[in-house]
């Protein structure tokens, strides 16, 4: 599987973006079940981060905003980012508007964020598919805060937990 071929441009049309969201929100499907499990894992992880109102969380790729409801439970503000404008359009109503710092279109391999900007970076689903893609994983690592509650060990552990499901 290649990031450039299979993911980077895959969701840049409305029909594909809608189909993606529907597989996680409608009917009885394996994708819906696995996302439900991932929400539980992310909640447990975020509970250990001691997020406060001055903290920032990056949700990248935010996709259709599936974890917006999870992030709303925490004090931190959220930046949602995705390469696809179509996906971000679907995500607009999924985040708490009082805690959302906005949407930023960006490729996860070339983000515009400084390395110390976020206390926590959530990389949902993409990390499972590209766990060993050096370009993707090094960018996710660069965007995390090197001190504080969210260290590289915790992020690596979360990625491993995702892979077990």
Backbone as a printed PyTorch tensor [residue, N CA C, xyz], in Angstrom:
tensor([[[  0.8400,  -1.1750,   0.0000],
         [  0.0000,   0.0000,   0.0000],
         [  0.8870,   1.2400,   0.0000]],

        [[  0.5670,   2.1880,  -0.8110],
         [  1.3690,   3.3910,  -0.9530],
         [  0.5620,   4.6190,  -0.5390]],

        [[  1.1610,   5.4440,   0.2840],
         [  0.5020,   6.6820,   0.6980],
         [  0.2090,   7.5660,  -0.5050]],

        [[  1.1820,   7.7390,  -1.3660],
         [  1.0160,   8.6200,  -2.5360],
         [ -0.0960,   8.1330,  -3.4620]],

        [[ -0.1660,   6.8380,  -3.6950],
         [ -1.1270,   6.2920,  -4.6570],
         [ -2.4860,   6.0200,  -4.0220]],

        [[ -2.5010,   5.3660,  -2.8560],
         [ -3.7510,   4.8610,  -2.2850],
         [ -4.4820,   5.8090,  -1.3350]],

        [[ -3.8140,   6.8340,  -0.8270],
         [ -4.4590,   7.6740,   0.1770],
         [ -4.4400,   9.1570,  -0.1440]],

        [[ -3.3090,   9.6760,  -0.5180],
         [ -3.1350,  11.1280,  -0.6350],
         [ -4.2320,  11.7980,  -1.4620]],

        [[ -4.5760,  11.2430,  -2.5810],
         [ -5.5800,  11.8600,  -3.4490],
         [ -6.9140,  11.1160,  -3.4760]],

        [[ -7.0240,  10.0600,  -2.6880],
         [ -8.2070,   9.1940,  -2.7600],
         [ -9.5000,   9.8640,  -2.3240]],

        [[ -9.4400,  10.7770,  -1.3870],
         [-10.6680,  11.3440,  -0.8170],
         [-10.9100,  12.7810,  -1.2590]],

        [[-10.3580,  13.1540,  -2.3800],
         [-10.5140,  14.5160,  -2.8860],
         [-11.6780,  14.6530,  -3.8540]],

        [[-12.7120,  13.8790,  -3.6190],
         [-13.9590,  14.0690,  -4.3680],
         [-15.1150,  13.7850,  -3.4170]],

        [[-16.2200,  14.4580,  -3.6400],
         [-17.3500,  14.4190,  -2.7250],
         [-17.9410,  13.0220,  -2.5600]],

        [[-18.0750,  12.2890,  -3.6570],
         [-18.6720,  10.9480,  -3.5910],
         [-17.8280,  10.0150,  -2.7220]],

        [[-16.5210,  10.0250,  -2.9100],
         [-15.6210,   9.1670,  -2.1330],
         [-15.6320,   9.5750,  -0.6590]],

        [[-15.6420,  10.8760,  -0.3870],
         [-15.6820,  11.3560,   0.9900],
         [-16.9750,  10.9240,   1.6830]],

        [[-18.0950,  11.0560,   0.9970],
         [-19.3770,  10.6310,   1.5660],
         [-19.4170,   9.1250,   1.8080]],

        [[-18.8920,   8.3610,   0.8930],
         [-18.8550,   6.9010,   1.0520],
         [-18.0120,   6.5230,   2.2700]],

        [[-16.9030,   7.2210,   2.4650],
         [-16.0370,   6.9760,   3.6210],
         [-16.8110,   7.2350,   4.9120]],

        [[-17.4580,   8.3840,   5.0130],
         [-18.1980,   8.7210,   6.2320],
         [-19.3220,   7.7110,   6.4800]],

        [[-20.0320,   7.3340,   5.4480],
         [-21.1570,   6.4130,   5.6010],
         [-20.7370,   5.0420,   6.1300]],

        [[-19.5510,   4.5750,   5.7480],
         [-19.1260,   3.2550,   6.2230],
         [-18.8980,   3.2330,   7.7290]],

        [[-18.6400,   4.3990,   8.3390],
         [-18.4130,   4.4740,   9.7720],
         [-19.6350,   4.9310,  10.5580]],

        [[-20.6830,   5.3550,   9.8880],
         [-21.8200,   5.9280,  10.5990],
         [-23.1570,   5.2550,  10.3040]],

        [[-23.2320,   4.4090,   9.3020],
         [-24.5110,   3.8220,   8.9210],
         [-24.4280,   2.3050,   8.8370]],

        [[-25.4790,   1.6600,   9.3240],
         [-25.5870,   0.2170,   9.1760],
         [-24.6720,  -0.5670,  10.0940]],

        [[-24.7250,  -1.8780,   9.9380],
         [-23.8850,  -2.7820,  10.7210],
         [-22.7380,  -3.2160,   9.8210]],

        [[-21.5860,  -2.6270,  10.0590],
         [-20.4150,  -2.8860,   9.2210],
         [-19.1900,  -3.0650,  10.1030]],

        [[-18.2260,  -3.8000,   9.6130],
         [-16.9830,  -4.0170,  10.3430],
         [-16.2690,  -2.6880,  10.6010]],

        [[-16.2540,  -1.7930,   9.6370],
         [-15.5790,  -0.4980,   9.8060],
         [-16.1880,   0.2840,  10.9630]],

        [[-17.4800,   0.2260,  11.0990],
         [-18.1510,   0.9430,  12.1850],
         [-17.7510,   0.3610,  13.5420]],

        [[-17.6720,  -0.9500,  13.6240],
         [-17.2610,  -1.6070,  14.8580],
         [-15.8200,  -1.2600,  15.2210]],

        [[-14.9200,  -1.3000,  14.2600],
         [-13.5180,  -1.0040,  14.5610],
         [-13.3320,   0.4510,  14.9690]],

        [[-14.0700,   1.3700,  14.3620],
         [-13.9750,   2.7690,  14.7660],
         [-14.5070,   2.9660,  16.1810]],

        [[-15.5510,   2.2320,  16.5500],
         [-16.0810,   2.3020,  17.9060],
         [-14.9980,   1.8700,  18.8980]],

        [[-14.2690,   0.8070,  18.5610],
         [-13.1750,   0.3510,  19.4230],
         [-12.0640,   1.3930,  19.4810]],

        [[-11.7460,   2.0000,  18.3580],
         [-10.7040,   3.0190,  18.3490],
         [-11.0940,   4.2270,  19.1910]],

        [[-12.3670,   4.5800,  19.1880],
         [-12.8320,   5.6830,  20.0440],
         [-12.5770,   5.3600,  21.5140]],

        [[-12.8230,   4.1330,  21.9080],
         [-12.5790,   3.7260,  23.2890],
         [-11.0910,   3.8300,  23.6300]],

        [[-10.2410,   3.3820,  22.7370],
         [ -8.7980,   3.4350,  22.9570],
         [ -8.3270,   4.8880,  23.0470]],

        [[ -8.7990,   5.7230,  22.1580],
         [ -8.4020,   7.1270,  22.1620],
         [ -8.8660,   7.8110,  23.4420]],

        [[-10.0570,   7.4960,  23.9010],
         [-10.5540,   8.0690,  25.1530],
         [ -9.6470,   7.6870,  26.3170]],

        [[ -9.2690,   6.4230,  26.4020],
         [ -8.3650,   5.9860,  27.4730],
         [ -7.0200,   6.7080,  27.3770]],

        [[ -6.5180,   6.8460,  26.1730],
         [ -5.2490,   7.5350,  25.9680],
         [ -5.3590,   8.9990,  26.3890]],

        [[ -6.3930,   9.6820,  25.9330],
         [ -6.5600,  11.1030,  26.2540],
         [ -6.7870,  11.3240,  27.7460]],

        [[ -7.3990,  10.3770,  28.4120],
         [ -7.5980,  10.4810,  29.8580],
         [ -6.2680,  10.5680,  30.6040]],

        [[ -5.2060,  10.0000,  30.0460],
         [ -3.8910,  10.0260,  30.6940],
         [ -3.1100,  11.3030,  30.3860]],

        [[ -3.6000,  12.1110,  29.4850],
         [ -2.8500,  13.2880,  29.0270],
         [ -3.0480,  14.5380,  29.8810]],

        [[ -4.0240,  14.5190,  30.7700],
         [ -4.2900,  15.6840,  31.6200],
         [ -4.4170,  16.9650,  30.8040]],

        [[ -5.2640,  16.9290,  29.8080],
         [ -5.4420,  18.0780,  28.9290],
         [ -6.1360,  19.2200,  29.6570]],

        [[ -5.5960,  20.4260,  29.4780],
         [ -6.1540,  21.6260,  30.0970],
         [ -6.5560,  22.6130,  29.0150]],

        [[ -7.2380,  23.6710,  29.4130],
         [ -7.7940,  24.6190,  28.4360],
         [ -6.7310,  25.2960,  27.5800]],

        [[ -5.5210,  25.4350,  28.0700],
         [ -4.4690,  26.0760,  27.2620],
         [ -3.7680,  25.0980,  26.3130]],

        [[ -4.0800,  23.8210,  26.4150],
         [ -3.4670,  22.8140,  25.5510],
         [ -4.1660,  22.7610,  24.1960]],

        [[ -3.4120,  22.2900,  23.1990],
         [ -3.9430,  22.1090,  21.8430],
         [ -3.7510,  20.6610,  21.4210]],

        [[ -4.7670,  20.1360,  20.7200],
         [ -4.7160,  18.7850,  20.1720],
         [ -4.8660,  18.8920,  18.6610]],

        [[ -4.0600,  18.1330,  17.9390],
         [ -4.1660,  18.0680,  16.4850],
         [ -4.8120,  16.7440,  16.1020]],

        [[ -5.8880,  16.8120,  15.3350],
         [ -6.5380,  15.6320,  14.7660],
         [ -6.1950,  15.6170,  13.2870]],

        [[ -5.2430,  14.7250,  12.9180],
         [ -4.7730,  14.6760,  11.5260],
         [ -4.5420,  13.2340,  11.1130]],

        [[ -5.0470,  12.7560,  10.0740],
         [ -6.0500,  13.3600,   9.2150],
         [ -7.4070,  13.3050,   9.9100]],

        [[ -8.1100,  14.4050,   9.9180],
         [ -9.3810,  14.4620,  10.6460],
         [-10.4910,  13.7390,   9.9060]],

        [[-10.3160,  13.5110,   8.5990],
         [-11.3430,  12.8130,   7.8350],
         [-12.6830,  13.4980,   7.9770]],

        [[-13.7100,  12.7130,   8.2530],
         [-15.0700,  13.2400,   8.3910],
         [-15.3730,  13.6490,   9.8290]],

        [[-14.3370,  13.7560,  10.6660],
         [-14.5160,  14.2390,  12.0320],
         [-15.0320,  13.2160,  13.0100]],

        [[-14.7520,  11.9660,  12.7540],
         [-15.3210,  10.8900,  13.5550],
         [-15.0050,  10.9990,  15.0440]],

        [[-13.8390,  11.5100,  15.4210],
         [-13.5210,  11.5860,  16.8500],
         [-13.7960,  12.9700,  17.4420]],

        [[-14.4830,  13.8100,  16.6970],
         [-14.8470,  15.1300,  17.2180],
         [-15.6120,  15.0500,  18.5210]],

        [[-16.5210,  14.0920,  18.6320],
         [-17.3140,  13.9450,  19.8590],
         [-16.4470,  13.4930,  21.0360]],

        [[-15.4260,  12.7010,  20.7770],
         [-14.5070,  12.2820,  21.8320],
         [-13.6970,  13.4830,  22.3120]],

        [[-13.1680,  14.2530,  21.3840],
         [-12.3380,  15.4000,  21.7400],
         [-13.1270,  16.4790,  22.4780]],

        [[-14.4330,  16.5380,  22.2580],
         [-15.2810,  17.5370,  22.9150],
         [-15.3280,  17.3430,  24.4320]],

        [[-15.0060,  16.1740,  24.9160],
         [-15.0580,  15.8670,  26.3510],
         [-13.8850,  16.4640,  27.1230]],

        [[-12.8910,  16.9850,  26.4240],
         [-11.6760,  17.4620,  27.0670],
         [-11.5780,  18.9860,  26.9760]],

        [[-10.8060,  19.5610,  27.8750],
         [-10.6780,  21.0150,  27.9570],
         [ -9.8730,  21.6220,  26.8120]],

        [[ -9.0020,  20.8600,  26.2180],
         [ -8.0890,  21.3810,  25.1920],
         [ -8.8260,  21.8470,  23.9410]],

        [[ -8.2090,  22.7860,  23.2460],
         [ -8.7360,  23.1930,  21.9420],
         [ -8.2180,  22.2260,  20.8800]],

        [[ -8.9190,  22.1880,  19.7400],
         [ -8.6230,  21.2150,  18.6990],
         [ -8.3800,  21.9190,  17.3730]],

        [[ -7.3500,  21.4900,  16.6630],
         [ -7.1430,  21.8540,  15.2730],
         [ -7.3810,  20.5840,  14.4720]],

        [[ -8.2690,  20.6610,  13.4940],
         [ -8.5670,  19.5190,  12.6370],
         [ -7.9150,  19.7640,  11.2810]],

        [[ -7.2040,  18.7800,  10.7940],
         [ -6.4670,  18.9550,   9.5450],
         [ -6.6200,  17.7160,   8.6710]],

        [[ -6.7330,  17.9450,   7.3800],
         [ -6.8370,  16.8510,   6.4200],
         [ -6.3570,  17.3760,   5.0660]],

        [[ -5.9210,  16.4960,   4.2270],
         [ -5.5100,  16.8880,   2.8840],
         [ -6.7200,  17.1660,   1.9920]],

        [[ -7.8710,  16.6010,   2.3800],
         [ -9.0780,  16.6800,   1.5560],
         [-10.0510,  17.7430,   2.0640]],

        [[-10.3100,  18.7320,   1.2570],
         [-11.3190,  19.7390,   1.5980],
         [-12.6960,  19.0940,   1.7020]],

        [[-12.9600,  18.0890,   0.8850],
         [-14.2410,  17.3940,   0.9050],
         [-14.4610,  16.6860,   2.2490]],

        [[-13.4260,  16.0820,   2.7870],
         [-13.5400,  15.4210,   4.0850],
         [-13.7500,  16.4560,   5.1920]],

        [[-13.0170,  17.5500,   5.1450],
         [-13.1780,  18.5750,   6.1750],
         [-14.5750,  19.1910,   6.1340]],

        [[-15.1480,  19.3000,   4.9690],
         [-16.5170,  19.8170,   4.8560],
         [-17.4880,  18.9020,   5.5980]],

        [[-17.2990,  17.5960,   5.4790],
         [-18.1420,  16.6380,   6.1950],
         [-17.9040,  16.6810,   7.7070]],

        [[-16.7220,  17.1210,   8.1180],
         [-16.3560,  17.1300,   9.5380],
         [-16.8350,  18.3690,  10.2840]],

        [[-17.2460,  19.3850,   9.5880],
         [-17.5430,  20.6750,  10.2220],
         [-18.4930,  20.6020,  11.4040]],

        [[-19.4860,  19.7600,  11.3690],
         [-20.4640,  19.6860,  12.4600],
         [-20.1230,  18.6420,  13.5150]],

        [[-18.9620,  18.0210,  13.4040],
         [-18.6090,  16.9350,  14.3210],
         [-17.7950,  17.3980,  15.5330]],

        [[-17.2850,  18.6170,  15.4980],
         [-16.4520,  19.1450,  16.5830],
         [-17.2270,  20.1820,  17.3860]],

        [[-16.8810,  20.3060,  18.6580],
         [-17.4590,  21.3380,  19.5050],
         [-16.9410,  22.6860,  19.0180]],

        [[-17.8210,  23.5480,  18.5390],
         [-17.4070,  24.8180,  17.9330],
         [-16.6920,  25.7290,  18.9250]],

        [[-16.9580,  25.5870,  20.2180],
         [-16.2920,  26.4180,  21.2160],
         [-14.8380,  26.0100,  21.4340]],

        [[-14.5150,  24.7660,  21.1290],
         [-13.1560,  24.2660,  21.3420],
         [-12.3680,  24.1070,  20.0430]],

        [[-13.0230,  24.2920,  18.9210],
         [-12.3650,  24.1070,  17.6270],
         [-11.6140,  25.3720,  17.2260]],

        [[-10.3140,  25.2300,  17.0230],
         [ -9.4870,  26.3530,  16.5580],
         [ -9.4930,  26.4630,  15.0430]],

        [[-10.1600,  25.5570,  14.3820],
         [-10.3020,  25.6430,  12.9400],
         [ -9.8250,  24.4150,  12.2030]],

        [[-10.0700,  24.4700,  10.9000],
         [ -9.6450,  23.4190,   9.9800],
         [ -8.4990,  23.9560,   9.1350]],

        [[ -7.4950,  23.1260,   8.9330],
         [ -6.3590,  23.5100,   8.1080],
         [ -6.0920,  22.3930,   7.1150]],

        [[ -6.1370,  22.7350,   5.8360],
         [ -5.8310,  21.7330,   4.8220],
         [ -4.3250,  21.5230,   4.7980]],

        [[ -3.9150,  20.2750,   5.0040],
         [ -2.4850,  19.9610,   5.0140],
         [ -2.2720,  18.4760,   4.7610]],

        [[ -1.1740,  18.1760,   4.1170],
         [ -0.6980,  16.8140,   3.9130],
         [  0.0420,  16.4170,   5.1880]],

        [[ -0.2760,  15.2710,   5.7480],
         [  0.3610,  14.8450,   6.9920],
         [  1.8840,  14.7480,   6.8560]],

        [[  2.3840,  14.5620,   5.6650],
         [  3.8310,  14.4670,   5.4700],
         [  4.5050,  15.8300,   5.3550]],

        [[  3.6990,  16.9120,   5.2690],
         [  4.2610,  18.2670,   5.1210],
         [  3.3860,  19.2660,   5.8720]],

        [[  3.2480,  19.0890,   7.1710],
         [  2.3710,  19.9680,   7.9350],
         [  3.0190,  21.3310,   8.1650]],

        [[  2.1960,  22.3750,   8.3180],
         [  2.7260,  23.7150,   8.5500],
         [  2.9200,  24.0440,  10.0310]],

        [[  2.7540,  23.0780,  10.9110],
         [  2.7660,  23.3500,  12.3380],
         [  4.1690,  23.2510,  12.9330]],

        [[  4.5050,  24.1500,  13.8580],
         [  5.7880,  24.0230,  14.5490],
         [  5.7910,  22.7800,  15.4330]],

        [[  6.9530,  22.2330,  15.6990],
         [  7.0510,  20.9520,  16.4020],
         [  6.5530,  21.0030,  17.8450]],

        [[  6.4690,  22.1610,  18.4590],
         [  6.0280,  22.2360,  19.8500],
         [  4.6250,  22.8370,  19.9920]],

        [[  3.8420,  22.8180,  18.9430],
         [  2.5480,  23.4950,  18.9270],
         [  1.4320,  22.7140,  19.6230]],

        [[  1.5050,  21.3860,  19.6620],
         [  0.4290,  20.5590,  20.1890],
         [  0.9030,  19.7040,  21.3550]],

        [[  0.0450,  19.5620,  22.3500],
         [  0.3500,  18.6450,  23.4390],
         [  0.0990,  17.2070,  22.9940]],

        [[ -0.8430,  17.0320,  22.0860],
         [ -1.2210,  15.6970,  21.6560],
         [ -1.5740,  15.7140,  20.1700]],

        [[ -1.1570,  14.6910,  19.4620],
         [ -1.4950,  14.5210,  18.0450],
         [ -2.2180,  13.1850,  17.9020]],

        [[ -3.4370,  13.2390,  17.3630],
         [ -4.2070,  12.0260,  17.1180],
         [ -4.1250,  11.7130,  15.6280]],

        [[ -3.5940,  10.5430,  15.3240],
         [ -3.4920,  10.0740,  13.9420],
         [ -4.3500,   8.8170,  13.8540]],

        [[ -5.6060,   9.0100,  13.5210],
         [ -6.5720,   7.9100,  13.5200],
         [ -6.6010,   7.2240,  12.1640]],

        [[ -6.5710,   5.9140,  12.1630],
         [ -6.7030,   5.0660,  10.9760],
         [ -5.4800,   5.1090,  10.0620]],

        [[ -5.0080,   6.2570,   9.7000],
         [ -3.8780,   6.3390,   8.7650],
         [ -2.6510,   5.6350,   9.3150]],

        [[ -2.4190,   5.7620,  10.6090],
         [ -1.2270,   5.1610,  11.1910],
         [ -1.2720,   3.6360,  11.0950]],

        [[ -2.4490,   3.0560,  11.1180],
         [ -2.5640,   1.6080,  10.9780],
         [ -2.1170,   1.1790,   9.5930]],

        [[ -2.5680,   1.9100,   8.5830],
         [ -2.2330,   1.5520,   7.2120],
         [ -0.7770,   1.8300,   6.8650]],

        [[ -0.1900,   2.8400,   7.4890],
         [  1.1580,   3.2720,   7.1140],
         [  2.0960,   3.3120,   8.3000]],

        [[  1.9550,   2.3550,   9.2030],
         [  2.7550,   2.3240,  10.4070],
         [  4.2440,   2.3480,  10.0940]],

        [[  4.6190,   1.7380,   9.0060],
         [  6.0350,   1.6590,   8.6750],
         [  6.4310,   2.6130,   7.5510]],

        [[  5.5460,   3.5040,   7.1730],
         [  5.8710,   4.5120,   6.1750],
         [  6.6780,   5.5970,   6.8750]],

        [[  7.9630,   5.6670,   6.5930],
         [  8.8640,   6.5680,   7.2990],
         [  8.4380,   8.0310,   7.1990]],

        [[  7.9880,   8.4530,   6.0360],
         [  7.5940,   9.8480,   5.8420],
         [  6.3950,  10.2150,   6.7100]],

        [[  5.3910,   9.3740,   6.7710],
         [  4.1970,   9.6420,   7.5730],
         [  4.5260,   9.5860,   9.0570]],

        [[  5.2000,   8.5310,   9.5080],
         [  5.4560,   8.3910,  10.9390],
         [  6.4190,   9.4470,  11.4580]],

        [[  7.4090,   9.8610,  10.6800],
         [  8.3280,  10.8920,  11.1550],
         [  7.6330,  12.2420,  11.2650]],

        [[  6.6770,  12.5210,  10.3890],
         [  5.9300,  13.7740,  10.4740],
         [  5.0380,  13.7730,  11.6990]],

        [[  4.3680,  12.6670,  11.9700],
         [  3.5300,  12.5800,  13.1720],
         [  4.3950,  12.7720,  14.4160]],

        [[  5.5720,  12.1820,  14.4290],
         [  6.4890,  12.3260,  15.5660],
         [  6.9450,  13.7790,  15.6960]],

        [[  7.2400,  14.4460,  14.6010],
         [  7.7010,  15.8400,  14.6310],
         [  6.6550,  16.7600,  15.2330]],

        [[  5.3900,  16.4810,  15.0000],
         [  4.3210,  17.3680,  15.4370],
         [  3.9000,  17.1800,  16.8890]],

        [[  4.4640,  16.2420,  17.5850],
         [  4.0970,  16.0750,  18.9810],
         [  5.0160,  16.9330,  19.8490]],

        [[  4.5560,  17.2420,  21.0480],
         [  5.3480,  17.9920,  22.0060],
         [  6.3370,  17.0320,  22.6380]],

        [[  7.6050,  17.4010,  22.6830],
         [  8.6110,  16.4710,  23.1770],
         [  8.6430,  16.3800,  24.7000]],

        [[  8.0290,  17.3150,  25.3970],
         [  7.9590,  17.2210,  26.8540],
         [  6.5020,  17.1730,  27.2750]],

        [[  6.2510,  16.8980,  28.5260],
         [  4.8720,  16.8500,  29.0070],
         [  4.3520,  15.4260,  29.0440]],

        [[  3.0580,  15.2980,  29.0260],
         [  2.4330,  14.0010,  29.2390],
         [  2.4560,  13.0880,  28.0260]],

        [[  2.5880,  13.6290,  26.8450],
         [  2.4780,  12.8100,  25.6500],
         [  3.8660,  12.6280,  25.0410]],

        [[  4.4990,  11.5250,  25.3670],
         [  5.8160,  11.2350,  24.8330],
         [  5.7350,  10.2570,  23.6850]],

        [[  6.8530,  10.0290,  23.0330],
         [  6.8440,   9.1430,  21.8750],
         [  6.4710,   7.7150,  22.2690]],

        [[  6.8220,   7.2890,  23.4760],
         [  6.4600,   5.9420,  23.9080],
         [  4.9410,   5.7860,  23.9560]],

        [[  4.2420,   6.7820,  24.5180],
         [  2.7870,   6.6850,  24.5950],
         [  2.1720,   6.6970,  23.1990]],

        [[  2.6900,   7.5060,  22.3030],
         [  2.1350,   7.5350,  20.9540],
         [  2.3910,   6.2040,  20.2590]],

        [[  3.5790,   5.6520,  20.4310],
         [  3.8730,   4.3610,  19.8140],
         [  2.9590,   3.2860,  20.3930]],

        [[  2.7070,   3.3290,  21.6850],
         [  1.8360,   2.3490,  22.3230],
         [  0.4200,   2.4350,  21.7640]],

        [[ -0.0720,   3.6400,  21.5750],
         [ -1.3980,   3.8120,  21.0110],
         [ -1.4630,   3.2110,  19.6160]],

        [[ -0.4490,   3.4290,  18.8160],
         [ -0.4170,   2.8760,  17.4730],
         [ -0.4270,   1.3450,  17.5160]],

        [[  0.3150,   0.7690,  18.4320],
         [  0.3400,  -0.6780,  18.5670],
         [ -1.0280,  -1.1840,  18.9900]],

        [[ -1.6830,  -0.5170,  19.9290],
         [ -3.0230,  -0.9180,  20.3490],
         [ -3.9780,  -0.9220,  19.1690]],

        [[ -3.8870,   0.0870,  18.3120],
         [ -4.7560,   0.1420,  17.1510],
         [ -4.5390,  -1.0890,  16.2730]],

        [[ -3.3000,  -1.4700,  16.1410],
         [ -2.9890,  -2.5900,  15.2480],
         [ -3.5030,  -3.9170,  15.7870]],

        [[ -3.7340,  -4.0140,  17.0820],
         [ -4.1970,  -5.2700,  17.6500],
         [ -5.6700,  -5.5280,  17.3630]],

        [[ -6.4070,  -4.5420,  16.9280],
         [ -7.8480,  -4.7250,  16.6920],
         [ -8.1360,  -5.0080,  15.2560]]])
